Amino acid sequence: MRSVFKIGAPVVAAALALSACGGTSGGGSGSAGGGGKACDLKIGFFGALTGDAANLGINIKNGAELAVNQYNEKHSDCKVTLVSFDSQGDPAIAPGLAQKAVTDKKLVGIVGPAFSGESKAADPIFDKAGLNIITASATNPALAENGWKTFHRILGNDATQGPAAAKYMKDILKAQKVFVSDDTSEYGKGLADIVKKDLGSLVVGTDETAADGKQDDFSPTVTKAKASGATAFFYGGYYSNASKLVKQLKDGGFTGTFVAADGVKDDGFIKGAGQAAEGAILTCPCLPPDKAPDFAAAYKKAYNSDPATYSAEAFDAANVFLDAIAAGKTSSSDMNSFIASYDKQGVTKKVKFDSKGEPAEVSVWAYKVSGGKIVPDQEIK
């Protein structure tokens, strides 16, 4: 994919500019240069650029990269480098990458990790090292309950998304019977458990699928769902499994509405499922592109495609770090204090964090697959 390799140009440009910026003294506290600002600094993207969930990671990386590129256009004498840590979305890979990241003393912030499972594995390492993170997509509520001082999240967690999905099924779909399945991942199971709790007696059946995205046969789940009499099927997981699952549900005669969340809100779901994706409902604590037209236009100019899931949230997350760098707040403690007091309008919301690193402003939208595209349906109040 073109966007995977686009990072090369700005990284090279930033590297060439380092001689004009001076070095760092360690601990992420870059030396003064370029009008008193810290120079020769980096922010990172941490998430999948390869593997079954790569599309979601690329969306996020592109949003962060766009913010860095715009910053560098305005600060040509003192540029920032974006570096990527490709986790493949794998919690087993995440700790090693996190250890690598924290050894780089010029790295002052991470946009990510992208997924909840890898966040659970990597965030303790970032916290111990004092490396501040702002995830644009990891939604498991428990991540904010560990006392990690460097943890921040730009979007609403599944404690808001799960009830919103349940509300949509109850109030909009008028479902009286719902089948719930998940992929057993930190993200998928956590979200499905919240949905089940909110639906209560409306849940008429449950099942689990594989977590690695490589499952091909979903016939046991299809059989159970069809026999349950459910008129809605909720899936907690990612688009790779979901595309195969929804296709087999339709082929197997299940006529209910397929509902999933942000991990499925990707064109890869439609590509994999084809016509079977039509009518699917996908929830997301993310803003429709038409709500941020200037950002959408800049993104399309840069990548020749519309912004996708969490591109705008990553743009906002990266800009928090970039604003701190511009203000000279580049040590771990100064960066942490800067983020804690941050209060500024971004493209997705007014960006502000509470004492646990959660966003002060949250919204959840329902999207629908219509005509082979994922389009906004409505905000779930």
VOBA-1610 file (N, C-alpha, C; in pm, whole numbers, padded with zeros to 5 digits, always signed):
BEGIN
Met+00084-00119+00000Met+00000+00000+00000Met+00088+00125+00000Arg+00048+00223-00079Arg+00130+00341-00097Arg+00159+00411+00035Ser+00060+00419+00124Ser+00077+00495+00246Ser+00180+00434+00340Val+00205+00304+00329Val+00303+00241+00418Val+00441+00300+00393Phe+00471+00329+00267Phe+00607+00372+00234Phe+00624+00523+00230Lys+00515+00596+00244Lys+00523+00741+00233Lys+00604+00805+00344Ile+00619+00734+00454Ile+00691+00791+00568Ile+00838+00817+00536Gly+00890+00750+00436Gly+01032+00763+00405Gly+01074+00905+00375Ala+00995+00978+00292Ala+01036+01111+00250Ala+01051+01209+00365Pro+00944+01223+00455Pro+00961+01317+00565Pro+01070+01278+00662Val+01091+01148+00682Val+01196+01106+00773Val+01332+01148+00719Val+01355+01127+00588Val+01480+01167+00527Val+01499+01317+00535Ala+01388+01390+00505Ala+01397+01536+00509Ala+01432+01584+00649Ala+01368+01521+00748Ala+01397+01561+00886Ala+01540+01528+00924Ala+01589+01413+00877Ala+01726+01373+00910Ala+01826+01473+00852Leu+01797+01520+00728Leu+01888+01616+00665Leu+01890+01749+00739Ala+01777+01776+00809Ala+01768+01904+00878Ala+01830+01902+01017Leu+01871+01784+01064Leu+01918+01773+01201Leu+02042+01859+01228Ser+02126+01873+01127Ser+02248+01950+01148Ser+02218+02095+01183Ala+02097+02142+01143Ala+02059+02280+01173Ala+01994+02291+01309Cys+01967+02176+01370Cys+01889+02178+01494Cys+01971+02150+01618Gly+02086+02090+01605Gly+02163+02054+01723Gly+02120+01922+01780Gly+02192+01872+01880Gly+02164+01740+01936Gly+02083+01749+02062Thr+02069+01635+02130Thr+01999+01630+02256Thr+02094+01585+02366Ser+02056+01617+02486Ser+02143+01585+02599Ser+02098+01460+02672Gly+02000+01387+02615Gly+01949+01265+02678Gly+01819+01293+02751Gly+01743+01185+02772Gly+01617+01197+02845Gly+01511+01272+02770Gly+01527+01287+02639Gly+01426+01354+02560Gly+01426+01505+02580Ser+01527+01562+02635Ser+01531+01706+02662Ser+01619+01774+02560Gly+01573+01785+02438Gly+01653+01835+02328Gly+01716+01969+02357Ser+01831+01992+02298Ser+01900+02119+02320Ser+01828+02230+02248Ala+01847+02352+02294Ala+01780+02465+02233Ala+01839+02494+02097Gly+01754+02538+02008Gly+01796+02574+01873Gly+01675+02620+01796Gly+01695+02685+01682Gly+01581+02728+01602Gly+01490+02820+01680Gly+01544+02924+01742Gly+01460+03019+01813Gly+01422+02972+01952Gly+01502+02888+02013Gly+01479+02847+02150Gly+01400+02719+02164Lys+01349+02664+02054Lys+01273+02539+02061Lys+01368+02420+02065Ala+01320+02310+02125Ala+01399+02188+02127Ala+01403+02129+01987Cys+01520+02087+01945Cys+01537+02034+01811Cys+01588+01890+01814Asp+01594+01832+01696Asp+01648+01697+01684Asp+01565+01597+01764Leu+01434+01617+01770Leu+01347+01531+01850Leu+01257+01445+01761Lys+01198+01344+01823Lys+01115+01249+01750Lys+00986+01223+01828Ile+00879+01193+01754Ile+00763+01129+01814Ile+00744+00998+01737Gly+00681+00903+01802Gly+00669+00771+01741Gly+00526+00732+01711Phe+00510+00645+01613Phe+00384+00572+01592Phe+00410+00428+01633Phe+00318+00371+01711Phe+00333+00234+01759Phe+00205+00158+01726Gly+00214+00064+01633Gly+00097-00014+01593Gly+00128-00098+01471Ala+00024-00161+01416Ala+00042-00253+01304Ala+00055-00179+01172Leu+00166-00202+01103Leu+00182-00157+00964Leu+00185-00277+00870Thr+00198-00396+00927Thr+00188-00521+00852Thr+00101-00616+00934Gly+00055-00723+00870Gly-00029-00818+00941Gly-00176-00799+00914Asp-00261-00876+00981Asp-00403-00879+00952Asp-00476-00750+00985Ala-00423-00670+01076Ala-00488-00544+01114Ala-00412-00422+01064Ala-00332-00440+00961Ala-00243-00333+00914Ala-00319-00208+00869Asn-00434-00227+00805Asn-00507-00110+00754Asn-00536-00009+00865Leu-00579-00059+00980Leu-00610+00031+01091Leu-00485+00106+01137Gly-00373+00035+01143Gly-00249+00100+01183Gly-00203+00205+01084Ile-00216+00175+00956Ile-00175+00270+00852Ile-00259+00398+00859Asn-00389+00382+00884Asn-00475+00500+00900Asn-00420+00592+01008Ile-00382+00533+01119Ile-00336+00610+01234Ile-00199+00672+01206Lys-00110+00594+01150Lys+00024+00645+01117Lys+00013+00764+01023Asn-00074+00754+00923Asn-00088+00863+00827Asn-00137+00991+00895Gly-00233+00978+00987Gly-00281+01096+01057Gly-00172+01163+01138Ala-00092+01083+01208Ala+00019+01139+01285Ala+00124+01200+01192Glu+00150+01132+01082Glu+00250+01181+00986Glu+00209+01314+00926Leu+00079+01329+00896Leu+00031+01455+00840Leu+00054+01569+00939Ala+00028+01545+01067Ala+00052+01648+01168Ala+00199+01687+01173Val+00288+01588+01168Val+00432+01616+01171Val+00475+01693+01047Asn+00425+01653+00931Asn+00461+01723+00808Asn+00416+01869+00810Gln+00295+01893+00860Gln+00247+02031+00869Gln+00330+02111+00969Tyr+00368+02048+01079Tyr+00453+02115+01177Tyr+00587+02151+01115Asn+00645+02059+01041Asn+00777+02083+00982Asn+00774+02191+00875Glu+00661+02206+00807Glu+00649+02316+00710Glu+00657+02451+00779Lys+00609+02458+00902Lys+00610+02583+00977Lys+00738+02601+01059His+00812+02492+01078His+00934+02497+01160His+01048+02434+01081Ser+01074+02489+00963Ser+01173+02428+00874Ser+01314+02432+00929Asp+01338+02520+01026Asp+01472+02530+01086Asp+01489+02433+01203Cys+01383+02363+01240Cys+01387+02281+01360Cys+01282+02172+01351Lys+01305+02076+01265Lys+01203+01976+01234Lys+01197+01862+01336Val+01083+01794+01335Val+01057+01677+01417Val+01048+01555+01326Thr+01099+01444+01371Thr+01095+01319+01294Thr+00987+01227+01349Leu+00909+01167+01260Leu+00817+01060+01301Leu+00884+00926+01274Val+00892+00841+01377Val+00948+00707+01361Val+00839+00606+01390Ser+00842+00494+01319Ser+00738+00393+01331Ser+00789+00266+01398Phe+00704+00209+01481Phe+00731+00081+01547Phe+00619-00014+01506Asp+00649-00103+01411Asp+00549-00194+01356Asp+00530-00314+01447Ser+00422-00310+01524Ser+00393-00417+01620Ser+00322-00535+01558Gln+00273-00517+01435Gln+00189-00617+01368Gln+00060-00643+01448Gly+00031-00559+01545Gly-00086-00578+01629Gly-00073-00695+01723Asp+00047-00739+01749Asp+00073-00862+01825Asp+00123-00829+01965Pro+00048-00864+02070Pro+00093-00837+02207Pro+00226-00903+02242Ala+00261-01011+02172Ala+00388-01078+02200Ala+00506-00998+02146Ile+00485-00922+02041Ile+00591-00841+01981Ile+00606-00707+02054Ala+00496-00658+02110Ala+00493-00523+02166Ala+00598-00494+02273Pro+00623-00583+02370Pro+00721-00548+02473Pro+00862-00522+02418Gly+00906-00603+02324Gly+01038-00582+02265Gly+01048-00449+02193Leu+00941-00412+02121Leu+00940-00284+02051Leu+00939-00169+02151Ala+00864-00186+02258Ala+00859-00081+02360Ala+00996-00060+02424Gln+01066-00170+02452Gln+01200-00159+02508Gln+01293-00085+02413Lys+01278-00112+02284Lys+01358-00042+02183Lys+01326+00107+02182Ala+01198+00139+02192Ala+01155+00279+02187Ala+01211+00359+02303Val+01206+00303+02423Val+01245+00381+02541Val+01395+00404+02551Thr+01474+00334+02471Thr+01618+00358+02472Thr+01657+00478+02387Asp+01563+00527+02304Asp+01591+00642+02218Asp+01561+00770+02295Lys+01663+00839+02339Lys+01646+00957+02424Lys+01594+01079+02349Lys+01588+01069+02217Lys+01533+01179+02138Lys+01383+01162+02114Leu+01331+01047+02156Leu+01189+01016+02138Leu+01112+01069+02258Val+01023+01166+02235Val+00956+01234+02347Val+00808+01198+02361Gly+00753+01120+02269Gly+00613+01082+02280Gly+00576+00975+02180Ile+00473+00897+02212Ile+00426+00790+02125Ile+00278+00811+02094Val+00243+00812+01965Val+00104+00803+01924Val+00072+00654+01915Gly+00002+00603+02015Gly-00023+00461+02024Gly-00005+00415+02169Pro+00008+00285+02189Pro-00010+00178+02092Pro-00151+00177+02033Ala-00163+00116+01916Ala-00289+00124+01843Ala-00395+00030+01897Phe-00356-00084+01953Phe-00454-00185+01993Phe-00446-00213+02142Ser-00557-00260+02197Ser-00566-00279+02342Ser-00473-00388+02393Gly-00461-00499+02319Gly-00376-00608+02363Gly-00230-00568+02370Glu-00182-00501+02266Glu-00043-00457+02267Glu-00021-00345+02368Ser-00126-00265+02392Ser-00116-00160+02494Ser-00095-00221+02632Lys-00170-00325+02663Lys-00156-00391+02792Lys-00014-00444+02811Ala+00047-00490+02702Ala+00182-00546+02710Ala+00291-00439+02712Ala+00271-00330+02641Ala+00377-00230+02623Ala+00368-00113+02719Asp+00247-00075+02759Asp+00232+00048+02838Asp+00306+00046+02971Pro+00318-00067+03041Pro+00397-00065+03165Pro+00543-00026+03141Ile+00594-00065+03025Ile+00733-00032+02991Ile+00747+00118+02964Phe+00651+00173+02891Phe+00653+00317+02866Phe+00640+00395+02996Asp+00552+00348+03084Asp+00530+00420+03210Asp+00654+00418+03297Lys+00718+00303+03307Lys+00839+00291+03389Lys+00950+00383+03338Ala+00957+00396+03205Ala+01061+00480+03145Ala+01023+00627+03141Gly+00896+00659+03170Gly+00851+00797+03166Gly+00825+00849+03026Leu+00799+00758+02930Leu+00772+00800+02793Leu+00621+00817+02776Asn+00578+00939+02751Asn+00436+00969+02741Asn+00375+00913+02613Ile+00254+00861+02627Ile+00182+00803+02513Ile+00042+00863+02505Ile-00007+00875+02380Ile-00146+00911+02356Ile-00198+00815+02250Thr-00284+00722+02291Thr-00338+00629+02194Thr-00456+00691+02121Ala-00462+00667+01992Ala-00571+00719+01909Ala-00677+00613+01884Ser-00660+00493+01944Ser-00750+00385+01904Ser-00770+00273+02006Ala-00684+00257+02105Ala-00699+00147+02201Ala-00811+00181+02299Thr-00917+00101+02300Thr-01039+00140+02369Thr-01075+00058+02493Asn-00995-00041+02531Asn-01029-00120+02648Asn-01027-00030+02773Pro-01137-00023+02848Pro-01144+00068+02964Pro-01038+00042+03069Ala-00998-00084+03086Ala-00904-00119+03193Ala-00768-00052+03176Leu-00734-00009+03057Leu-00604+00053+03035Leu-00584+00179+03119Ala-00693+00246+03149Ala-00683+00370+03228Ala-00690+00345+03378Glu-00697+00220+03418Glu-00717+00187+03559Glu-00591+00131+03624Asn-00477+00144+03559Asn-00353+00085+03609Asn-00262+00183+03682Gly-00302+00307+03691Gly-00219+00407+03758Gly-00101+00452+03675Trp-00102+00423+03544Trp+00009+00466+03458Trp+00004+00617+03439Lys+00109+00685+03477Lys+00112+00831+03469Lys+00131+00881+03326Thr+00189+00799+03240Thr+00217+00845+03104Thr+00107+00805+03005Phe+00002+00737+03053Phe-00104+00690+02964Phe-00206+00801+02936His-00240+00817+02807His-00346+00910+02766His-00419+00849+02647Arg-00547+00884+02639Arg-00631+00830+02530Arg-00710+00946+02469Ile-00708+00956+02336Ile-00769+01069+02267Ile-00918+01046+02239Leu-00966+00922+02258Leu-01102+00885+02220Leu-01173+00816+02334Gly-01305+00803+02322Gly-01383+00735+02423Gly-01351+00587+02428Asn-01361+00528+02547Asn-01330+00386+02560Asn-01454+00300+02541Asp-01438+00169+02558Asp-01548+00077+02531Asp-01657+00082+02638Ala-01630+00148+02750Ala-01735+00169+02848Ala-01840+00267+02795Thr-01805+00341+02690Thr-01903+00425+02620Thr-01946+00361+02489Gln-01853+00299+02418Gln-01887+00238+02290Gln-01978+00115+02305Gly-01950+00031+02404Gly-02031-00088+02425Gly-02177-00056+02452Pro-02206+00031+02552Pro-02345+00069+02576Pro-02411+00136+02456Ala-02331+00213+02379Ala-02387+00278+02260Ala-02429+00174+02156Ala-02346+00072+02137Ala-02381-00034+02043Ala-02507-00108+02089Ala-02514-00136+02219Ala-02632-00202+02273Ala-02756-00115+02256Lys-02742+00013+02280Lys-02854+00106+02265Lys-02903+00109+02120Tyr-02810+00110+02026Tyr-02848+00112+01885Tyr-02929-00013+01850Met-02884-00128+01897Met-02955-00252+01867Met-03095-00254+01929Lys-03104-00199+02050Lys-03234-00197+02118Lys-03327-00091+02062Asp-03277+00031+02044Asp-03364+00143+02011Asp-03383+00166+01861Ile-03280+00139+01783Ile-03289+00165+01639Ile-03326+00038+01563Leu-03256-00071+01592Leu-03288-00197+01525Leu-03410-00267+01585Lys-03445-00226+01707Lys-03559-00286+01778Lys-03540-00437+01795Ala-03417-00479+01814Ala-03388-00621+01827Ala-03437-00674+01962Gln-03507-00784+01958Gln-03554-00851+02080Gln-03465-00970+02116Lys-03388-01014+02017Lys-03297-01126+02038Lys-03164-01094+01970Val-03054-01103+02046Val-02923-01069+01992Val-02825-01183+02021Phe-02748-01221+01922Phe-02640-01317+01939Phe-02509-01239+01948Val-02425-01273+02046Val-02299-01199+02068Val-02181-01294+02057Ser-02082-01254+01978Ser-01960-01332+01961Ser-01839-01241+01971Asp-01724-01297+02006Asp-01602-01217+02012Asp-01482-01303+01976Asp-01368-01236+01954Asp-01247-01307+01910Asp-01151-01339+02024Thr-01195-01325+02147Thr-01119-01355+02269Thr-01001-01260+02292Ser-00982-01160+02209Ser-00872-01065+02228Ser-00906-00970+02343Glu-00804-00898+02390Glu-00824-00800+02497Glu-00932-00700+02457Tyr-00928-00658+02333Tyr-01026-00562+02280Tyr-01162-00627+02256Gly-01162-00735+02178Gly-01288-00795+02134Gly-01371-00851+02247Lys-01308-00927+02335Lys-01381-00987+02447Lys-01428-00879+02544Gly-01341-00783+02572Gly-01379-00677+02665Gly-01501-00602+02616Leu-01504-00571+02487Leu-01616-00498+02430Leu-01743-00583+02429Ala-01730-00709+02389Ala-01846-00798+02384Ala-01905-00818+02523Asp-01822-00827+02625Asp-01871-00843+02761Asp-01955-00723+02804Ile-01912-00604+02767Ile-01988-00483+02800Ile-02121-00483+02728Val-02120-00520+02599Val-02244-00526+02521Val-02341-00626+02582Lys-02290-00743+02619Lys-02376-00846+02680Lys-02439-00795+02810Lys-02360-00727+02890Lys-02412-00674+03016Lys-02524-00575+02992Asp-02507-00488+02891Asp-02609-00386+02864Asp-02733-00444+02797Leu-02717-00547+02719Leu-02831-00610+02654Leu-02909-00700+02749Gly-02842-00756+02848Gly-02909-00840+02946Gly-02982-00958+02885Ser-03112-00967+02912Ser-03191-01081+02869Ser-03214-01087+02718Leu-03176-00982+02646Leu-03190-00984+02500Leu-03087-01075+02434Val-02983-01110+02507Val-02879-01200+02453Val-02933-01343+02456Val-02943-01403+02338Val-02999-01539+02328Val-02895-01643+02290Gly-02770-01599+02274Gly-02664-01694+02242Gly-02531-01624+02233Thr-02423-01698+02262Thr-02287-01642+02255Thr-02192-01746+02196Asp-02079-01698+02147Asp-01978-01787+02092Asp-01846-01711+02084Glu-01737-01785+02060Glu-01605-01725+02044Glu-01543-01769+01912Thr-01458-01683+01857Thr-01381-01717+01737Thr-01234-01704+01771Ala-01148-01739+01677Ala-01004-01725+01699Ala-00965-01578+01703Ala-00855-01549+01771Ala-00814-01410+01789Ala-00712-01364+01685Asp-00659-01454+01606Asp-00546-01417+01521Asp-00585-01372+01381Gly-00716-01369+01349Gly-00759-01325+01217Gly-00742-01428+01109Lys-00695-01547+01144Lys-00667-01647+01042Lys-00769-01761+01040Gln-00876-01749+01118Gln-00980-01850+01116Gln-01055-01843+00983Asp-01083-01957+00925Asp-01153-01961+00797Asp-01293-02023+00807Asp-01313-02114+00898Asp-01441-02184+00909Asp-01518-02134+01031Phe-01629-02065+01006Phe-01712-02013+01113Phe-01846-02086+01121Ser-01854-02205+01063Ser-01982-02277+01056Ser-02043-02306+01194Pro-01962-02340+01298Pro-02025-02361+01429Pro-02096-02236+01481Thr-02035-02119+01461Thr-02096-01994+01504Thr-02221-01965+01423Val-02215-01988+01293Val-02330-01966+01205Val-02447-02053+01248Thr-02420-02179+01275Thr-02526-02272+01317Thr-02592-02225+01446Lys-02511-02185+01544Lys-02565-02139+01672Lys-02647-02011+01654Ala-02595-01917+01575Ala-02664-01790+01557Ala-02798-01809+01488Lys-02801-01892+01384Lys-02926-01915+01312Lys-03028-01984+01401Ala-02984-02082+01481Ala-03074-02156+01568Ala-03128-02069+01682Ser-03056-01962+01717Ser-03097-01877+01830Ser-03219-01792+01800Gly-03246-01769+01671Gly-03356-01683+01634Gly-03325-01535+01647Ala-03198-01503+01664Ala-03158-01363+01682Ala-03185-01281+01556Thr-03222-01155+01577Thr-03241-01063+01465Thr-03124-00964+01453Ala-03029-00974+01545Ala-02907-00894+01537Ala-02791-00979+01588Phe-02675-00959+01528Phe-02554-01033+01564Phe-02446-00931+01594Phe-02396-00931+01719Phe-02287-00839+01753Phe-02155-00915+01758Tyr-02052-00857+01694Tyr-01920-00919+01694Tyr-01816-00824+01752Gly-01743-00872+01854Gly-01630-00798+01909Gly-01501-00854+01853Gly-01434-00779+01767Gly-01312-00828+01704Gly-01269-00735+01592Tyr-01185-00787+01503Tyr-01128-00705+01396Tyr-01179-00748+01259Tyr-01151-00663+01160Tyr-01214-00679+01029Tyr-01175-00806+00954Ser-01057-00861+00981Ser-01015-00980+00908Ser-01108-01098+00936Asn-01133-01125+01063Asn-01230-01229+01098Asn-01371-01190+01060Ala-01407-01065+01086Ala-01545-01021+01066Ala-01590-01035+00921Ser-01500-01008+00827Ser-01538-01017+00686Ser-01574-01158+00647Lys-01498-01255+00697Lys-01527-01396+00666Lys-01652-01442+00742Leu-01665-01396+00865Leu-01779-01435+00947Leu-01911-01387+00888Val-01918-01259+00851Val-02045-01207+00799Val-02082-01273+00667Lys-01983-01305+00586Lys-02010-01372+00459Lys-02069-01510+00485Gln-02013-01582+00580Gln-02064-01716+00609Gln-02199-01711+00679Leu-02224-01606+00758Leu-02355-01589+00818Leu-02462-01572+00711Lys-02435-01485+00613Lys-02531-01461+00505Lys-02548-01587+00420Asp-02437-01650+00386Asp-02446-01773+00305Asp-02520-01884+00380Gly-02510-01882+00513Gly-02575-01986+00594Gly-02720-01959+00626Gly-02771-01846+00578Gly-02913-01817+00595Gly-02948-01729+00713Phe-02850-01672+00783Phe-02881-01579+00891Phe-02925-01447+00831Thr-03042-01400+00871Thr-03100-01280+00808Thr-03096-01157+00898Gly-03040-01169+01018Gly-03034-01055+01108Gly-02929-00953+01068Thr-02927-00840+01137Thr-02832-00732+01110Thr-02699-00760+01180Phe-02591-00749+01105Phe-02458-00767+01160Phe-02410-00635+01218Val-02371-00636+01345Val-02325-00516+01414Val-02186-00543+01472Ala-02095-00452+01451Ala-01961-00464+01507Ala-01914-00325+01547Ala-01788-00316+01588Ala-01739-00188+01640Ala-01620-00139+01559Asp-01541-00052+01620Asp-01436+00020+01547Asp-01329-00069+01487Gly-01306-00186+01546Gly-01207-00278+01491Gly-01246-00335+01357Val-01373-00319+01319Val-01422-00369+01191Val-01446-00255+01093Lys-01441-00132+01143Lys-01469-00016+01058Lys-01349+00015+00968Asp-01337-00064+00864Asp-01226-00050+00771Asp-01269-00106+00635Asp-01215-00048+00528Asp-01250-00097+00394Asp-01209-00242+00374Gly-01114-00291+00455Gly-01077-00431+00447Gly-01193-00523+00479Phe-01286-00477+00562Phe-01406-00554+00594Phe-01492-00572+00468Ile-01511-00464+00395Ile-01592-00470+00273Ile-01522-00550+00165Lys-01392-00531+00152Lys-01316-00605+00052Lys-01325-00755+00076Gly-01319-00796+00202Gly-01323-00937+00234Gly-01462-00997+00227Ala-01563-00917+00265Ala-01699-00970+00273Ala-01779-00952+00146Gly-01741-00855+00064Gly-01817-00829-00058Gly-01959-00785-00027Gln-02054-00834-00102Gln-02193-00796-00089Gln-02250-00829+00049Ala-02192-00926+00116Ala-02242-00966+00248Ala-02223-00855+00352Ala-02136-00760+00324Ala-02114-00650+00419Ala-02226-00547+00415Glu-02304-00545+00307Glu-02409-00445+00292Glu-02506-00448+00410Gly-02533-00330+00464Gly-02628-00318+00573Gly-02567-00335+00711Ala-02441-00375+00719Ala-02376-00391+00848Ala-02366-00256+00920Ile-02380-00259+01051Ile-02368-00140+01135Ile-02237-00149+01212Leu-02159-00041+01209Leu-02029-00038+01275Leu-02023+00085+01365Thr-02004+00063+01494Thr-01994+00176+01586Thr-01849+00220+01600Cys-01830+00346+01637Cys-01693+00397+01653Cys-01696+00528+01732Pro-01609+00543+01830Pro-01596+00671+01898Pro-01506+00765+01817Cys-01535+00773+01689Cys-01453+00853+01596Cys-01543+00939+01509Leu-01489+01050+01466Leu-01564+01153+01396Leu-01573+01123+01246Pro-01693+01140+01185Pro-01703+01128+01039Pro-01618+01234+00970Pro-01556+01200+00857Pro-01468+01295+00788Pro-01534+01427+00752Asp-01665+01425+00723Asp-01730+01549+00682Asp-01747+01648+00797Lys-01719+01603+00920Lys-01724+01694+01034Lys-01595+01773+01050Ala-01491+01735+00977Ala-01362+01805+00981Ala-01314+01822+00837Pro-01381+01906+00758Pro-01353+01915+00615Pro-01212+01962+00580Asp-01156+02054+00657Asp-01020+02102+00626Asp-00918+01990+00644Phe-00934+01915+00754Phe-00845+01801+00776Phe-00862+01698+00665Ala-00986+01668+00630Ala-01014+01568+00526Ala-00950+01608+00394Ala-00957+01737+00360Ala-00898+01784+00234Ala-00746+01773+00237Ala-00685+01809+00349Ala-00540+01800+00362Ala-00494+01655+00356Tyr-00568+01567+00419Tyr-00533+01425+00419Tyr-00543+01368+00277Lys-00651+01403+00207Lys-00669+01351+00071Lys-00559+01403-00022Lys-00520+01526-00004Lys-00411+01582-00085Lys-00280+01507-00059Ala-00258+01471+00065Ala-00132+01405+00102Ala-00129+01259+00062Tyr-00244+01189+00071Tyr-00244+01043+00054Tyr-00333+00993-00059Asn-00397+01087-00130Asn-00485+01051-00242Asn-00594+00953-00199Ser-00640+00968-00075Ser-00750+00888-00024Ser-00815+00963+00091Asp-00938+00929+00119Asp-01007+00993+00230Asp-00950+00942+00362Pro-00954+01025+00466Pro-00911+00976+00597Pro-01000+00861+00641Ala-00941+00765+00708Ala-01016+00648+00752Ala-01017+00642+00904Thr-01056+00529+00959Thr-01076+00517+01103Thr-00953+00559+01182Tyr-00972+00657+01266Tyr-00873+00709+01361Tyr-00759+00789+01299Ser-00769+00824+01171Ser-00670+00915+01113Ser-00676+01051+01181Ala-00798+01104+01199Ala-00814+01237+01259Ala-00775+01235+01406Glu-00808+01126+01476Glu-00772+01116+01617Glu-00620+01113+01634Ala-00551+01043+01543Ala-00405+01039+01547Ala-00345+01176+01518Phe-00407+01250+01428Phe-00365+01386+01396Phe-00372+01473+01522Asp-00483+01462+01595Asp-00497+01539+01719Asp-00395+01495+01823Ala-00374+01364+01836Ala-00278+01313+01934Ala-00137+01364+01904Ala-00096+01355+01779Ala+00037+01401+01741Ala+00054+01550+01768Asn-00052+01627+01745Asn-00041+01772+01765Asn-00026+01811+01911Val-00073+01728+02003Val-00048+01754+02145Val+00103+01750+02171Phe+00168+01645+02121Phe+00314+01635+02137Phe+00386+01749+02066Leu+00341+01782+01948Leu+00407+01886+01870Leu+00391+02023+01936Asp+00274+02048+01995Asp+00256+02174+02069Asp+00350+02180+02189Ala+00369+02065+02255Ala+00461+02062+02368Ala+00604+02090+02324Ile+00644+02030+02212Ile+00778+02053+02159Ile+00797+02200+02126Ala+00698+02260+02060Ala+00706+02402+02024Ala+00717+02491+02147Ala+00658+02445+02258Ala+00664+02522+02383Ala+00788+02490+02465Gly+00872+02401+02415Gly+00994+02365+02486Gly+00973+02269+02601Lys+00857+02202+02604Lys+00825+02108+02713Lys+00858+01966+02668Thr+00985+01932+02673Thr+01028+01807+02611Thr+01084+01703+02708Ser+01110+01740+02832Ser+01149+01637+02928Ser+01026+01555+02963Ser+01048+01438+03020Ser+00935+01352+03054Ser+00836+01421+03147Ser+00884+01484+03251Ser+00795+01548+03349Ser+00727+01670+03291Asp+00802+01749+03213Asp+00742+01868+03152Asp+00637+01829+03049Met+00665+01725+02971Met+00569+01678+02873Met+00443+01628+02942Asn+00461+01553+03050Asn+00347+01499+03123Asn+00259+01611+03180Ser+00322+01712+03235Ser+00248+01826+03290Ser+00177+01903+03180Phe+00244+01917+03066Phe+00186+01988+02952Phe+00060+01917+02904Ile+00066+01784+02892Ile-00049+01706+02846Ile-00162+01715+02948Ala-00128+01708+03076Ala-00230+01712+03182Ala-00309+01843+03180Ser-00244+01951+03140Ser-00311+02082+03139Ser-00358+02122+03000Tyr-00343+02033+02902Tyr-00377+02066+02764Tyr-00527+02091+02751Asp-00564+02195+02680Asp-00705+02231+02662Asp-00715+02313+02533Lys-00735+02243+02422Lys-00731+02311+02293Lys-00823+02240+02194Gln-00885+02315+02107Gln-00973+02256+02006Gln-00891+02182+01902Gly-00920+02054+01883Gly-00858+01976+01777Gly-00955+01960+01662Val-00925+01870+01570Val-01017+01849+01458Val-01129+01754+01497Thr-01109+01670+01599Thr-01213+01575+01638Thr-01294+01621+01757Lys-01238+01705+01840Lys-01303+01746+01965Lys-01216+01850+02034Lys-01265+01904+02143Lys-01180+01985+02230Lys-01094+01888+02308Val-00965+01892+02285Val-00874+01793+02343Val-00837+01834+02484Lys-00877+01749+02578Lys-00850+01771+02719Lys-00857+01636+02787Phe-00772+01614+02887Phe-00763+01483+02952Phe-00796+01494+03100Asp-00857+01387+03154Asp-00883+01385+03298Asp-00762+01325+03370Ser-00776+01303+03499Ser-00662+01259+03580Ser-00614+01118+03545Lys-00697+01040+03477Lys-00658+00905+03435Lys-00610+00901+03290Gly-00607+01017+03226Gly-00564+01023+03086Gly-00676+01002+02987Glu-00799+00995+03035Glu-00914+00978+02947Glu-00957+01113+02890Pro-01020+01114+02771Pro-01063+01240+02712Pro-01183+01298+02787Ala-01187+01429+02797Ala-01298+01495+02864Ala-01423+01496+02778Glu-01406+01485+02647Glu-01519+01490+02554Glu-01525+01360+02475Val-01643+01298+02471Val-01659+01168+02406Val-01785+01168+02322Ser-01778+01106+02204Ser-01897+01082+02123Ser-01881+00948+02052Val-01993+00881+02029Val-01992+00753+01958Val-02087+00764+01840Trp-02040+00722+01724Trp-02119+00726+01601Trp-02148+00585+01552Ala-02263+00572+01487Ala-02294+00450+01413Ala-02270+00477+01266Tyr-02202+00383+01201Tyr-02178+00390+01057Tyr-02247+00270+00992Lys-02278+00285+00865Lys-02348+00177+00794Lys-02277+00148+00663Val-02269+00022+00627Val-02215-00015+00497Val-02328-00003+00396Ser-02312+00088+00303Ser-02415+00116+00203Ser-02349+00142+00069Gly-02390+00068-00033Gly-02332+00085-00165Gly-02184+00055-00170Gly-02139-00037-00084Gly-01998-00074-00082Gly-01909+00026-00012Lys-01967+00118+00065Lys-01889+00216+00139Lys-01937+00225+00283Ile-01847+00265+00373Ile-01883+00288+00512Ile-01922+00435+00525Val-02049+00460+00556Val-02099+00598+00561Val-02159+00626+00699Pro-02153+00752+00745Pro-02212+00785+00875Pro-02362+00760+00875Asp-02410+00702+00982Asp-02553+00680+01000Asp-02611+00781+01097Gln-02560+00782+01220Gln-02607+00878+01319Gln-02516+00873+01442Glu-02513+00984+01515Glu-02447+00983+01644Glu-02539+00914+01744Ile-02483+00827+01825Ile-02562+00755+01925Ile-02557+00835+02054Lys-02664+00901+02088Lys-02667+00988+02206Lys-02678+00904+02333
//
